[in-house]
Amino acid sequence: MMMNLEPKISELLPRCNFPQLKQIHALLLTTSIHQNIHISSSFLRRTTEFRIMDYASLVFSHLSPSFKTEIQFWNAMIRGYAFNGPAHQSVSLYGDLLQRGLKPHSFTYPFVLKSCADLGWFWDGKKVHCRILKTGFSLNSSVSDALFHLYVNFSKFTGPKDAADGMASDARKVFDEMCVRSVEVWNRMILRYTSTGDVSGAQKLFNTMEDRDTVSWNTMISGYIKVGEEALDLFNQMLSEGITPDGYTFVSVFSACSHLGNLMLGTKIHYAIDDFSQLGVIAATALIEMYAKCGDINRAFNLFIKIGKKDVFFWNVMLKSLALHGQAQDALKLFSLMQKQGLKPNDFTFLGALFACSHGGMVEEGQTIFDMMEKEYKIRPRIEHFGCIVDLLSRNGRLEEALDVVDKMPFEADVAIWGALLGGCKLRGDFKRAGEIVERARKLRSKEGGIHVSFSNMYASVEQWAEAVNAREKMENENILKKTGQSSVIYAPNGRSYLL
């Protein structure tokens, strides 16, 4: 009779719910079915799939001693901890099975490596890799995939550059030794090159790919965004090869147009899209940002109005764009409308609103918005928010209030804030206070010379040449350099030129 139950249990386990699983558990405990190694191992694995590892651990601890010598039970627990956590338990169990003389295999290593990657345990992962090489499992596709993802994750290491480069090199070695490489593996390898700035290396790898999907093209196009023209060339090549672009493709393409200031091409691509609403809010955000950065703020705003589904980031981009184009009043109207529609502003929203107030000379509005952050929305201002309010007060002759804000900040003032204060001193011709600000700023030991140059220029503007020269000499004595400004002019189709 019990023999007839075994096939039924094997059939029920993959699709049972948790209460049913516990009933099966009770049946196993009260019959001899628990002696069936296949059913017991399947049952243990199923317990881990409900993400309740305490229950799985209890089942594992009560296994018969003979089952504890079978690797499949250990694999089930190592897999469970790798996916459900805590990941360190997965690595710990791997160590335990080695001490017991058990031999891990291709079903063990991928989950141990995943846990090492998730935990950031580099040397533990290296030790596992050494054992894999000794036992010959590096040729297994599942193991090699896990090794590759391990090193790719470690190559994001934020420590010394030589360590990070070494990890990236390890990732490439594993990649080169893989017998079978999925498209995902190719894409992640290319992405590692474009995050590290080696776009030419990524391009060489990309050129050797036989099967390139949309993600592959997106990764390469995004790597060329700041270059601009190459990104657009790749986009055209992508279309010529019959690859269908998605929303992320257009994010990169519109960003490239923004960097080039190429309004005509950006508009052409926009109107070539059959149904833009299907591309999502991220692509729509990149589009309105492209129009704004290329100087067509009216078209950006018209598009903003037409698009139905808008997230907070979408509103933030439009708000900041209006502020940058000198339409501070419109930016604040948008800020107010956003709140009325029930969208909760975030710290970037407030930064855009404060920027608008600063450049629009709206002191009272700016102070109200600044106070609103913590009082109404429980958002703690960052130093950038303090910088906006200091700039707003300094620009409008309220230098004492600006200094009071600086003295009460929970941060040490940075170069930008001292520069805003110095701008306020310049408006009032207050050389004494400007000198005090320069001395306080000097304590930052920054090599940024903008503050010192502004101070020197203040004296030069009223023909106090000796003081102006003295300020410059202090810069030279302290090896403080002023970077030479660079700019380029982009000519738009409407005949206007834009200085970048």
RAQUI-V832628 format. One record per pair of residues at least 6 apart in sequence whose C-alpha atoms are under 7 Angstrom apart, sorted by the first residue. I is the first residue (numbers start at 1). J is the second residue. D is the distance in Angstrom with one decimal. If there is no record, write none. Layout:
BEGIN
i = (I I)
j = (J J)
d = (D D)
END
This chain:
BEGIN
i = (2 6 10 13 13 14 28 34 41 41 44 44 44 45 47 48 48 51 71 71 75 75 78 78 78 78 79 81 81 81 82 82 82 82 87 87 88 90 90 91 91 106 106 106 109 110 110 110 113 113 113 113 114 114 116 116 116 117 117 122 132 137 138 139 139 141 144 148 148 148 151 151 151 151 152 152 154 155 155 155 155 156 157 187 190 190 190 191 193 193 193 194 194 199 214 214 214 217 218 218 221 221 221 221 222 224 224 225 225 225 225 226 226 228 228 228 228 231 231 232 246 247 247 247 248 250 251 251 251 254 254 254 254 255 255 257 257 257 258 258 258 261 261 262 263 263 263 264 281 281 285 288 288 288 289 291 291 291 292 292 312 312 316 316 316 319 319 319 320 322 322 322 323 323 323 328 328 328 331 331 332 335 347 351 354 354 354 355 357 357 357 357 358 358 358 361 361 363 363 366 373 373 374 383 387 390 390 390 390 391 393 393 393 394 394 394 394 394 395 397 399 406 415 418 418 419 422 422 425 425 425 426 438 438 447 447 448 448 448 449 449 449 450 452 452 453 455 456 456 456 457 459 459 459 460 487 487 488 488 489 489 489 489 490 490 490 491 491)
j = (33 33 39 43 46 46 34 40 72 73 56 59 76 76 56 56 80 84 102 104 107 108 90 93 111 112 111 87 89 90 90 111 114 115 115 119 115 112 115 112 115 137 140 143 143 142 143 146 125 146 147 150 146 150 122 124 125 150 153 154 138 143 144 178 179 180 178 171 174 175 167 168 170 171 168 171 167 164 165 167 168 164 164 216 202 205 206 219 199 201 202 202 223 223 243 244 245 238 248 249 231 234 235 252 252 230 231 231 252 255 256 256 259 256 257 259 260 253 256 253 279 279 280 283 283 283 282 283 286 266 286 287 290 286 290 263 266 290 290 293 294 294 490 294 291 294 492 493 309 310 314 300 303 304 317 297 299 300 300 321 343 345 348 349 352 331 334 352 352 328 330 331 331 355 356 356 357 360 353 356 353 353 379 385 366 388 389 388 363 365 366 392 388 391 392 392 396 392 393 389 379 380 380 411 417 402 405 417 420 420 399 401 402 402 420 421 423 424 424 424 424 413 441 437 441 451 434 437 431 433 434 458 451 452 480 481 480 481 482 480 481 482 482 471 475 472 471 468 471 472 468 465 467 468 468 499 500 499 500 497 498 499 500 497 498 499 497 498)
d = (7.0 7.0 6.5 6.8 6.8 7.0 4.9 5.9 6.7 5.7 6.5 6.9 6.7 5.0 5.4 5.7 5.0 5.6 6.7 7.0 6.8 5.4 4.5 6.5 6.6 6.9 5.5 5.4 6.2 5.1 5.7 5.8 6.6 5.3 5.2 6.9 6.9 6.3 6.6 5.8 6.7 6.5 6.8 6.2 6.2 6.5 5.2 5.1 6.1 6.1 6.7 6.4 6.5 6.7 6.9 6.7 5.5 5.1 6.3 6.9 5.8 6.8 5.5 6.9 6.7 6.5 6.3 5.6 5.8 6.4 6.0 6.7 6.3 4.8 6.5 5.6 6.1 5.2 6.9 4.7 4.7 6.8 5.5 5.4 4.9 6.7 6.8 6.1 6.1 6.3 5.2 6.3 5.2 6.2 6.5 6.9 6.4 6.9 6.8 5.3 4.8 6.3 6.9 6.4 5.2 6.1 4.9 5.8 6.3 6.3 4.6 6.4 6.2 4.5 6.6 6.2 5.8 6.8 6.5 6.4 6.6 4.6 6.4 5.3 6.6 5.9 7.0 4.9 5.3 6.2 6.0 5.9 5.9 6.4 6.5 6.9 5.7 6.7 4.8 5.9 6.2 5.0 6.2 6.7 6.8 5.5 6.5 6.5 7.0 6.5 5.4 4.6 6.9 6.9 6.7 6.3 6.7 5.3 5.8 6.0 6.9 6.8 6.8 5.2 6.9 5.0 6.5 6.2 4.8 6.6 6.8 5.5 5.8 6.8 4.6 4.8 6.5 5.3 6.9 6.6 6.3 6.9 6.7 5.8 5.7 5.9 6.9 6.0 6.7 6.8 5.3 7.0 6.4 6.4 4.2 6.7 6.7 6.4 6.7 6.9 5.2 6.9 5.7 6.9 5.3 4.9 6.9 6.8 6.7 5.0 6.4 6.9 5.5 6.1 6.4 5.8 6.8 4.3 5.6 6.3 6.1 6.7 6.8 6.6 6.4 5.6 5.7 6.9 6.9 6.8 5.7 6.3 6.9 6.9 4.8 6.3 6.4 6.4 6.4 5.6 5.2 4.6 6.2 6.5 6.8 7.0 7.0 4.3 5.3 6.4 6.6 6.6 6.2 5.1 5.6 6.7 5.5 5.9 5.3 6.4 5.6 4.7 6.1 5.6 5.2 6.5 4.4 6.4)
END
